[in-house]
Amino acid sequence: MAIASEPVAGSVDIAANLAAVRAEIAAAARQASRPADAVTLVAVSKTHGPERIVPAIDAGQQVFGENRVQEAEHKWPELKQRFAEVAVHLIGPLQSNKVRHAVALFDVIETVDRPKLARALAREMDKQDRRLPCYIQVNTGEEPQKAGVLPAEADAFVALCRDELALPVAGLMCIPPLEEEPALHFALLGEIARRNGLDGLSMGMSADYPVAIEFGATLVRVGTAIFGPRETYR
């Protein structure tokens, strides 16, 4: 079933927006004495249709992020047939009943946040013979309404995922509380990663990705700064 979307605003220059974000990523990396290619830009295409995604691909963007399995199923299979080089990350919550679809469609799962989900992913990856890199989501702000393992439980959860379930754990992911200084949360995530021997850090969004890069982000998730205001699907 095709996804309906509102008409694209003509004022959105996606190629120019991408160039600006890439330039800021490179500048932040230089400031942190890191190579620019140490940071991967995940263009968050949630709520946006092919009419905005294709110009981003044409401008050289190859990594995208989606929040919802059902939405991604509507638009990405066809896009992946046209553009074999693209990779799509799941960056939103994953329900256990959607694991089969997620493993089939996505290239990276960034939101592993509880033992039941980790076990379901391990079983499904074995069934489909697809070993997708996974990031463990840490609720660094310990917000009750937000997904993610608590910092005090992160080491044990990493061990469960990596050692017992043999999930390909590539790193950690967090979404800091809106009202708090993000640097504190990025530093905490980095410390948890270091003591667990993990290199991948998915942290930083449109409002704070330069700060995240300073604290070692290897993936930054940027949507509005690239695609403009979110669209509404029905």
Phi, psi and omega per residue, in radians:
M1 nan 2.263 -3.138
A2 -1.269 2.664 3.115
I3 -1.691 2.257 3.073
A4 -1.544 2.492 3.112
S5 -2.460 2.859 3.069
E6 -1.234 2.740 3.112
P7 -1.034 2.559 3.134
V8 -1.262 2.332 3.083
A9 -1.235 2.209 -3.076
G10 -1.141 -0.316 -3.082
S11 -1.391 -0.157 -3.109
V12 -1.455 1.959 3.092
D13 -1.778 1.606 -3.007
I14 -1.150 -0.693 3.128
A15 -1.088 -0.746 3.116
A16 -1.163 -0.702 3.111
N17 -1.092 -0.755 3.107
L18 -1.062 -0.768 -3.141
A19 -1.067 -0.696 3.133
A20 -1.153 -0.753 3.131
V21 -1.134 -0.755 3.131
R22 -1.083 -0.691 3.121
A23 -1.128 -0.671 3.133
E24 -1.233 -0.641 3.057
I25 -1.058 -0.805 -3.138
A26 -1.093 -0.717 3.139
A27 -1.149 -0.743 3.131
A28 -1.136 -0.670 3.117
A29 -1.142 -0.755 3.096
R30 -1.053 -0.758 3.141
Q31 -1.052 -0.569 -3.141
A32 -1.615 0.149 -3.117
S33 1.012 0.722 3.099
R34 -2.123 2.598 3.046
P35 -1.223 2.519 -3.111
A36 -1.054 -0.574 -3.097
D37 -1.358 0.040 3.030
A38 -1.377 -0.168 -3.087
V39 -2.067 2.161 3.102
T40 -1.732 2.250 3.081
L41 -1.490 2.105 3.018
V42 -1.753 1.890 -3.132
A43 -1.385 1.992 -3.038
V44 -1.433 1.835 -3.027
S45 -1.744 0.214 3.133
K46 -1.012 2.433 -3.112
T47 1.243 -0.028 3.122
H48 -1.858 2.465 -3.113
G49 -1.613 -3.131 -3.124
P50 -0.980 -0.501 -3.110
E51 -1.141 -0.323 3.018
R52 -1.826 -0.496 -3.127
I53 -1.250 -0.761 -3.095
V54 -1.054 -0.752 3.061
P55 -1.044 -0.565 3.085
A56 -1.184 -0.726 3.092
I57 -1.117 -0.743 3.113
D58 -1.068 -0.481 3.119
A59 -1.522 0.104 3.029
G60 1.774 0.015 3.128
Q61 -1.348 2.302 -3.068
Q62 -2.123 -0.208 -3.089
V63 -2.072 2.219 -3.071
F64 -2.247 2.769 3.133
G65 -2.221 2.398 3.116
E66 -2.240 2.547 -3.104
N67 -1.603 -0.528 -2.990
R68 -2.175 2.301 -3.126
V69 -1.058 -0.798 -3.054
Q70 -1.095 -0.739 3.117
E71 -1.119 -0.768 -3.124
A72 -1.102 -0.621 3.123
E73 -1.108 -0.475 -3.122
H74 -1.299 -0.538 -2.980
K75 -2.060 -0.454 -2.977
W76 -1.478 -0.552 3.118
P77 -0.961 -0.792 3.129
E78 -1.170 -0.732 3.130
L79 -1.093 -0.677 3.140
K80 -1.198 -0.524 3.054
Q81 -1.156 -0.640 -3.131
R82 -1.384 -0.581 -3.032
F83 -2.267 1.528 -3.029
A84 -1.170 -0.321 -3.051
E85 -1.432 -0.201 -3.047
V86 -1.363 2.663 3.045
A87 -2.206 2.476 -3.101
V88 -2.136 2.211 3.126
H89 -1.765 2.418 2.949
L90 -1.508 2.056 -3.083
I91 -2.055 0.117 3.099
G92 -1.969 3.042 -3.116
P93 -1.028 2.511 3.140
L94 -2.063 2.097 3.062
Q95 -1.435 2.561 -3.087
S96 -1.020 -0.582 -3.121
N97 -1.320 -0.065 3.098
K98 -1.875 0.071 -3.042
V99 -1.064 -0.758 -3.120
R100 -1.021 -0.787 -3.141
H101 -1.172 -0.694 -3.105
A102 -1.136 -0.752 -3.137
V103 -1.139 -0.615 -3.138
A104 -1.239 -0.585 -2.973
L105 -1.707 -0.780 -2.976
F106 -1.489 2.858 3.099
D107 -1.843 -0.409 3.111
V108 -2.508 2.422 3.045
I109 -1.922 1.998 -3.052
E110 -1.705 0.020 -2.932
T111 -2.257 0.848 3.043
V112 -1.397 2.046 -2.930
D113 -2.363 0.039 -3.106
R114 -2.810 2.665 -3.073
P115 -1.016 -0.726 -3.128
K116 -1.016 -0.750 3.125
L117 -1.185 -0.735 -3.130
A118 -1.057 -0.741 3.135
R119 -1.162 -0.699 3.120
A120 -1.126 -0.707 3.105
L121 -1.129 -0.733 3.139
A122 -1.080 -0.763 3.120
R123 -1.109 -0.770 -3.064
E124 -1.242 -0.633 3.083
M125 -1.100 -0.649 3.076
D126 -1.141 -0.761 -3.128
K127 -1.070 -0.781 -3.069
Q128 -1.565 -0.105 -3.086
D129 0.956 0.763 3.058
R130 -2.177 2.031 -3.114
R131 -1.784 1.568 -3.066
L132 -1.477 2.327 3.008
P133 -1.000 2.419 -3.105
C134 -2.151 2.546 2.992
Y135 -2.041 2.404 3.100
I136 -1.577 2.169 -3.141
Q137 -1.447 2.188 3.130
V138 -1.915 2.227 3.116
N139 -1.484 1.355 -3.008
T140 -1.096 -0.486 3.120
G141 -1.550 -0.019 -3.122
E142 0.876 0.763 -3.133
E143 -1.469 2.194 -3.063
P144 -1.104 -0.469 -3.091
Q145 -1.535 -0.034 -3.021
K146 -1.949 2.498 3.102
A147 -1.244 2.857 3.077
G148 2.171 2.563 3.077
V149 -1.285 2.533 3.122
L150 -1.231 2.584 -3.110
P151 -0.940 -0.690 -3.114
A152 -1.164 -0.341 -3.109
E153 -1.833 0.022 -3.009
A154 -1.158 -0.737 -3.092
D155 -1.071 -0.772 3.141
A156 -1.145 -0.635 -3.135
F157 -1.239 -0.674 3.050
V158 -1.023 -0.779 -3.137
A159 -1.092 -0.726 3.104
L160 -1.047 -0.880 -3.071
C161 -1.138 -0.786 -2.997
R162 -1.463 -0.778 -2.997
D163 -1.570 -0.801 -3.093
E164 -1.429 -0.769 -3.048
L165 -1.668 -0.192 3.128
A166 1.015 0.595 3.021
L167 -1.251 2.536 3.098
P168 -1.350 1.409 -3.094
V169 -1.357 1.962 -3.107
A170 -1.608 -0.387 -3.105
G171 2.961 -2.761 -3.078
L172 -2.163 2.745 3.139
M173 -2.379 2.552 3.043
C174 -2.576 2.794 3.020
I175 -2.273 1.764 -3.074
P176 -1.116 2.696 3.037
P177 -1.034 2.488 -3.080
L178 -1.061 -0.615 -2.986
E179 -1.599 0.066 -3.091
E180 -2.004 2.790 3.129
E181 -1.151 2.030 -3.051
P182 -1.118 -0.496 -3.093
A183 -1.005 -0.633 3.137
L184 -1.093 -0.682 -3.116
H185 -1.317 -0.664 3.098
F186 -1.125 -0.701 3.111
A187 -1.126 -0.725 3.118
L188 -1.098 -0.796 3.136
L189 -1.073 -0.720 3.122
G190 -1.085 -0.678 3.127
E191 -1.171 -0.737 3.097
I192 -1.081 -0.726 3.121
A193 -1.102 -0.782 -3.098
R194 -1.064 -0.788 -3.070
R195 -1.274 -0.222 3.067
N196 -1.839 0.123 3.089
G197 1.179 0.554 -3.129
L198 -1.846 2.373 -3.114
D199 -1.668 -0.490 -3.025
G200 -1.422 2.297 3.089
L201 -2.339 1.869 3.076
S202 -1.667 1.803 -3.095
M203 -2.779 2.583 -3.102
G204 1.776 2.232 3.099
M205 -2.214 -2.900 -3.000
S206 -0.922 -0.649 -3.039
A207 -1.448 -0.327 -2.973
D208 -2.486 0.259 -3.046
Y209 -1.137 -0.531 3.061
P210 -1.081 -0.644 3.086
V211 -1.150 -0.736 3.125
A212 -1.045 -0.698 3.118
I213 -1.101 -0.688 3.082
E214 -1.016 -0.577 -3.105
F215 -1.695 0.236 2.958
G216 1.790 0.216 3.132
A217 -0.965 2.369 3.014
T218 -1.836 -0.332 3.021
L219 -2.262 2.312 2.985
V220 -2.126 2.449 -3.020
R221 -1.924 1.896 -3.021
V222 -2.194 2.186 -3.115
G223 -2.090 -1.199 -3.033
T224 -1.029 -0.664 -3.129
A225 -1.128 -0.316 3.124
I226 -1.768 -0.909 -2.975
F227 -1.680 -0.162 -3.075
G228 1.457 -2.917 -3.089
P229 -1.005 2.557 3.135
R230 -1.152 2.574 3.079
E231 -1.697 2.987 -3.131
T232 -2.066 2.128 3.114
Y233 -1.686 2.661 3.059
R234 -2.345 nan nan
